[in-house]
Amino acid sequence: MKIWLAIMTMTLTDTSSSLLVSKAMKHTGEISTLQPRKLLSIANRAVKNPLFVSGFFLQVCTFFIYLTVLSWADLSLVTPATSIKYLIGIVGAKFFLKENVTKERWLGAILIGCGVTLVLL
């Protein structure tokens, strides 16, 4: 039971972090240069964005939950079980980020969900 609770928590924190960082980077602006001074300016804007900081914090949490889960369960269980994040991510992109998600992307996410189910049976 604790393994599945941790896997679900890890999946939600991972997906949430991706959504928050994506939204923050849309506000920060496009990275269109590799000049160190301009990259530092972009990084400075990003770390001042609360969405970015929250997403980064959730990613750190995800990492430590991942380490914990791997001490309890096999990688062959953990990896497929967390793959459901792709389906959750598509839903988040559609409703939180207001992205236009194509039929092909929905189908791909559904197929991943089916594959996860098969692996976990």
SULSUL-V719860 format. One record per backbone hydrogen bond with DSSP energy under -0.5 kcal/mol. CO is the residue of the C=O (numbers start at 0). NH is the residue of the N-H. E is the energy in kcal/mol with one decimal. If there is no record, write none. Layout:
BEGIN
CO	NH	E
CO	NH	E
END
This chain:
BEGIN
0	4	-2.2
1	5	-2.3
2	6	-2.6
3	7	-2.5
4	8	-2.4
5	9	-2.9
6	10	-2.4
7	11	-2.3
8	12	-2.7
9	13	-2.4
10	14	-2.3
11	15	-2.6
12	16	-2.3
13	17	-2.0
14	18	-2.3
15	19	-2.5
16	20	-2.7
17	21	-2.3
18	22	-2.3
19	23	-2.5
20	24	-2.6
21	25	-1.7
22	26	-1.4
23	27	-2.1
24	28	-2.0
29	31	-0.9
34	38	-2.6
35	39	-2.3
36	40	-1.6
37	41	-2.3
38	42	-2.7
39	43	-2.4
40	44	-2.0
41	45	-2.4
42	46	-2.6
43	47	-0.8
45	48	-1.7
47	49	-0.6
48	52	-2.2
49	53	-2.5
50	54	-2.5
51	55	-2.7
52	56	-2.5
53	57	-2.4
54	58	-1.9
55	59	-2.1
56	60	-2.4
57	61	-2.6
58	62	-2.1
59	63	-2.0
60	64	-2.4
61	65	-2.6
62	66	-2.2
63	67	-1.9
64	68	-3.0
65	69	-2.5
66	70	-1.0
67	70	-0.7
67	71	-0.7
68	71	-1.2
68	72	-2.7
73	76	-1.5
73	77	-2.2
74	78	-2.5
76	80	-1.9
77	81	-2.0
78	82	-0.6
79	82	-0.9
80	83	-0.7
81	84	-1.9
82	85	-1.8
83	86	-0.6
83	87	-2.1
84	88	-2.7
85	89	-1.7
86	90	-1.9
87	91	-2.6
88	92	-2.6
89	93	-2.2
90	94	-2.5
91	95	-2.6
91	96	-1.7
92	98	-3.0
98	100	-1.0
99	101	-0.6
101	105	-2.1
102	106	-2.7
103	107	-2.5
104	108	-2.4
105	109	-2.4
106	110	-2.5
107	111	-2.1
108	112	-2.3
109	113	-2.4
110	114	-2.6
111	115	-2.6
112	116	-2.1
113	117	-2.3
114	118	-2.3
115	119	-2.1
116	120	-0.8
117	120	-0.7
END
